[in-house]
């Protein structure tokens, strides 16, 4: 089971409406908010894919300006990924190639340009 915390942002004039929508949407647990329009919620899911589906529901609530995951926890997935890392080469193979051009190295750390659903499927299947 995964548990993730999310900060939802709305305009203060819509705060009560958004809080009520979050409390009634059945995909998250409401915890607290402030007068600036920041709302703290958590979601749970069997894997990252399920959490992303729930995040999309939250993002679609009227007057939600943003909903960003802040922290995620999954003991089962963490163990599987730590095992993969423990058995992996310390330096990626591509960095040991003598003839590789810098422009041919693919950087996968930018989440804004990443296919998050594809990433989630790969992440959920690690160690299975």
Secondary structure by P-SEA (a helix, b strand, c coil): cbbbbbbbbbcccaaaaaaaaaacccccccccccccbbbbbbbbcccaaaaaaaaaaaaaccccccccccbbbbaaaaaaaaaaaaacccccccccccccccccccccccccccaaaaaaaaaaaccc
